[in-house]
Amino acid sequence: MRDEAEIREQYEFLKEQLESDEMRHDGVEEMFTYYKRALGWVLEEEHI
């Protein structure tokens, strides 16, 4: 299992990528949305 710092770093990276102008294609944006949601769930479960 990855540690929290690594997961947060990946989450922030994905968030930045999603917000960049190069990632405005609908399919890519949808994919990143799913990744962000999944990583958010992982982070929430770690703190329950």
C-alpha positions, -999 to +999 in steps of 0.1 A: +000+000+000+012+035-008+018+060+019-004+091+022+022+115+009+026+096-023-011+094-028-016+131-022+013+139-046-004+118-073-037+134-066-023+169-069-005+160-101-037+147-116-055+178-105-030+200-122-030+180-153-068+181-155-068+219-151-042+225-178-054+238-212-039+208-230-063+184-212-096+199-224-106+169-245-139+155-230-127+119-228-094+128-211-112+151-187-137+124-179-109+099-173-091+122-149-123+129-131-127+092-124-090+090-112-095+120-089-127+105-075-110+071-068-080+088-052-103+109-031-120+078-018-087+062-009-077+093+011-110+094+029-109+057+038-074+062+053-088+087+077-119+069+089 
